[in-house]
């Protein structure tokens, strides 16, 4: 092997050492983290609202109008403060060369919870990183919680996707030997896995669920996935009412669309990448990714968003105004519950059930053959006024 490749290998070893040191420091920080904030009993709730880009500002405006109506009394009394955060557009992020510009991140950190619209991530190597990943890391939002419900199929699932680890932890920090090979890294920490497993088990216990599916590829990925599975089983053993089982990611992906298997599942806990893919498939059974919201929960912060992206092609086609806001409205409902505003969340859930299932007087399809986002929003507001 010539001197060029020896030098590349030596540099890679130095780089990998720094990555290991950083991840060990992160593990140590998790072990000594401050006690979790009690979001449900805050005297003052500061809600950040961030439009993002693409269809993000369109659907977030819909959710903002609805929240202003639902929280009118709390805003007037000063208990709730809503802060509009600008600057998470792709153009601004590109101009700063940061996935999330420093001033925007500072505003986000000044809030307790964040309602965030989709953001565009440029594809390919050596491009701007994901704003979502950057926020999840900075706020340590370790649990991506995605419920899916299709009552007529007997589906009542809740996915607990580990957020800051797996393939996404070091997604921009791999090693490349040009024209020869490239390597990315996958991370599983003990502390990170224990906390997502405990979150899933606590949810199961609190909601009368008894089945926990631990989804990995531990038959092939022995170290990271193997340890993820082992640790999840250790945590689940503390919950005697819960039966935990190992499931291989590709088999689960198939069985979720098998009507004979769908009722076998209740709560899932998954590493990051598998959770990203499988929850999109699950949302499609519910009516598409436009119907699904998600929560990103940490001990000190929480972020709520749609599970879909910014749909740049929809903007290019001039169809942005027809975007379905159901996903972000659902995320707003999750946010209200997280901060203890359950009566308002229940009212919003009831209104959305009427608008999307019972009456369906205004049907939004995401295209020009259906209602606009604005028309659907007005329908929701009119429905709320009657409740």
N, C-alpha and C positions, 0 to 999 in steps of 0.2 A: 504494500500500500504506500503510495507516494506521500511526500511531505504535506501536500495540500489537504489530503483527506485526514491525515494525522492531526493537522491543525484544526480542521473542522470538528473532529471528534473531541479534541481537548477543549475547544470552546463550548461544545455541547455539554460536556461534563460540568464545566463551570456554571453554565446556564441552569442545568438540572439541579445542581446543589442549591442555587438560590431559590428555585421553585420549592424544593423540599423544605428549606428553612422557612420560607413564607407560609407554607401550609402547616408546618408544625407550630408556628407562632399563632396561626388562626385557630388551630385545635386548642392551644393553651388558653387563648382568649375566651373560647366557648366554655371551657372548664371553669373559668373564673368570671363569668358574665354576671352583670347586675341582675337583681330580681326583676321579673317580668312586670310591666306596667299593667294596671287594672283598667283597661280601656272602657269597660262598661260603667265605671263610676268616676269618670273625670268631671271635675267641676266646670272646666272650660274645654271645649272640643274645637281644635283648629283643623279644619278640613281643607287640604290643598286640592285644587282642580286644575288639571293639566291636559290640554287638548291634544298634544302630540302632532301628528301630521297625516297627510292623506285624508281618509274619511274621519280621522280622529276628532278634529274640531267640530265636525258636523254632528256626530253622535253625542259627543260630550256636551254640546250646547243643549241638546234634548234633555240629557240627564240633569244638567244644571237648572233648567227651568222647573223640572219636576221637584228637585231638592229644594229650591227656593220656595215652592208652594208648600211642600210637606213640613219644612222646618221654619216656616215664617215666624211662629211664636218663639222658638228657641233662638233664632237670629235676632229678633227684636229685644229679647231679654238679655242678650249678650252671652248666653251659654254656648252657643255655636257661632263660630266665625268661619266664613268661607273665603279662602284666599285663591284668586286666580293667578296661576303661575305660567308665565310666558317663557318662550325660549327653548322648548323641546322639539322644535321643528327640525327637519333634516338639514335645512339650509343653515340654521344657526349652529347646529352641532358640527356641520362640515366646516363652517367658517372658523370655529374655535378648535377644530381638530380633536374634539373630545366627544365620547359617547354621550355624556351629560356635562355641559359646561359647569364650571365651578360655582358660578353665581346661581345657576338654576338648582344645583344640588343643595346649596345652602338654604334656598327657599324651601325646598322639599323637606329638609331636615328640621325646619322651624315648625313643621306641622305634625300633628299626631297621626293622621291618616291621609292617604292620597287617593283620589279618583283620577285615573290616568287613561287617556285615549291611546290608541295604537301608535307605534312609532316605526318608521322604516329603518331597516338595517341593510346597508349596502352589502351585496354578495361578493364572495371571493376573498382571496388572501390579501393581506396588507391594506385592508379597508377599515373604515370606522367600525368600532365595536357596537354591540347591541346596547341601547339605552336601558332596556328591561333588565338585562344581566347586570349592568353597572349599578342600577338602583337597588336591585335585590342584594348585591354584594355590599354596597355602601350602608344599607339599612339592616343588613343581616335578616332578610325576609326568607326564612328557611322553609316555610311550608306553603306550597302552592296548592290550594284547596279548590277542587273543581267538582261540584255535584252535577249529576245527570239524572233526570227523572222522566220516564215514559210510562205512566201508570197503566196504560192499556196493554203494554208488553210485560208488566210486572217488574220493570226496571226502576230501582231506587239505589243508585250507586253514589259513592263519594270517593274521589281520588285524592290521595295525599302524595303529591309529587315533591321530592326533595329538590330544593331550588338552587342553592349556591355551589353544589358540588358536582360529582359526576364528570361528564365530558365538558360541561360548560364552565367548570371552575377555572380552567387554564386554556380556554378555547382559543385565545389569541397568543398563547405563549409556547407554542410547540417548537420543534426543531426541524430545520430543513437543510439538506445538502442539495443544492441546485442540480436539477436534471438527474438526480440519483434517488433520493427518498425524502419523505417528510414524515414526522411523527408528532401526534398530539397526545395529551396525557389525560387520564381519568383519575379522579380523586374521590376516595371514600374515607372519611374520618370516623372514629369511634363516637365522638361527641355529636357530630352532625347527624349521624345515623340514628343515635339513641333519641334525639329530640324529635325527629320526624316520625319515628316509630311510636313514641309516646303520644304525640299529637293525634296520630291515627287511632291508637287504642283508646285514648280519652274520648274522642269523638264517638267511637263505637259504643263505649260504655254509656255515655250520656244520651245516646239516641237509640238504645235498645238493639244494637246490632251485635251479632255474635260471630260473623265470619270475616276474617282478615286475609286478603290475598297479598302475599309478598311476591312482587313481580321483578324478576331479574333474568339474566342469562348466565347464572352461576354454573351451568353445565359446561360453559366455554370460558367465560371471563372469571377465572378462579379467585383472584385476589380481591379486587374491588367488589364485584358482585357477590362473591362468596362471603365476604365479611359483612356486606349489607344484609344478606339473608340471615346470617348467624346472629347478628346483633338484633335484628327485628324479632327473631324468635325469642331471644333472651328477654326483651322488653315485654313481648306478648305473654310470656309465661307468668308475668306479674298480674295478669288479668284472666283468672281462671274461667270466666264465662265466655272468653273469646277463643275460637278455634282458628289457629293460624296455619296457612299452608303455603308451600312454595309453588309458584307458577312461572313457567318459562314465557318470556315476553312475546315471542312470535305466536305461541299457542294461544295465549290470552287474546292477542289481536284478532285471531280467527274466531275464537269462541264468543267474543262479544257480539258478533253478528249471527251467532247460531241460536235460533229461538229455543232450542232444547237446553242450552247452557246459560242463557242470560240471567235466569233467576237464581243461579248458583252463587252469584257475587253480591257483596254488600259494600265492604270498605276495601280499598286498595292502598298499598304503600309501595312507591316506586322510586328508583333513582331518576335523575333529571331527564335524560334523553328519552327513555322509554315513556316516562310520564307525559312528555311533550307530545309525542306521536299518538299514544294510545288515547289520551283524553280528547284529542281532536276527532278521532274516529268515534269515540263514545258520543261526543256532542252531535255528530252527524245523525245518529239515531234519534236524537231529541228534536231534530229539525234543522240542523246545520250549526256551524260555529257562530253564526249571527245570533243564535238564541242563548248562548252560554256565557255567563260571567265567571270570574274567578277571584279568589282572595289570595293575597300574598302576605302571610302572617309572620311577624317577628315578635320578639319580646318587648321592643321599644317603639316600633313603627308597624304600620300595615298599609298595603297598597291594594287597590281594587281596580279591576280592568276587565275588558272583553278578552276572550281567549284568541281572537283572530287578529290578523295583521291590519295594516293601514290601507290595503286594497288600492295601490297606486294605479292599477289598470282601470279600475272603476272611475277614478278621477280623470284619467286620460280619455275615457270614453264619454265624459260629461255626465256620468250617472251618480256622482257623489251625493247629490241631493236625495237619491232614492235609497241610501244606505239604511239598513235596519238597526235602530238603536236599542233593540231588546237586550242585547248582550251587556251593554254598558249600564242600562237601567237595572238589569239583574245584579250587576256588580254594585250599583248604588244601594240596592236592598241589602246585600251582604254587608256593606260598610255600615249601614244604619244599625244592623243587628250587632255588629262588632263593638260599636260604641254605646250599646245599651238602649238605643232608640227603637225598641221592638214594636211599639204601637204604630209608629210611622212606617216601619218596615212591613208590618202585616197589612197595613192599608195599601201600600204600594204593590205588594204581592197580589192582593185581591183585585186591584185595578188591572194589573197585567193579565191576570187570569181571565177577566171579563173581556179585555181587548183582544187577546190572542187566542182564546179558546171558546168562551161562551157566546159573546155577541159577534165579534169579528166584523163590526160595521165598517172598519177601515182596515184594509188588508195591505200590508207592505210585503213586497216580494224581493226587494233589493234591485229591481229593474223598473224601467219606464212603464211596464204593464201593471204596476201596483201604485200604491200611495207613496207620497214623498215622506221623508223623515219628519219634516215639519208638520204635515197633516196628521201623521200617526201620533206625534207628540201632543198636538192639540186634542186628539181623541182621548189620550191618557189623562190629560189635565181635566177635561170635561168629565171623565169617569170618576176621577178622584173627588171632584166637587160634589158628586152625588152620594159619596160614601160617608 
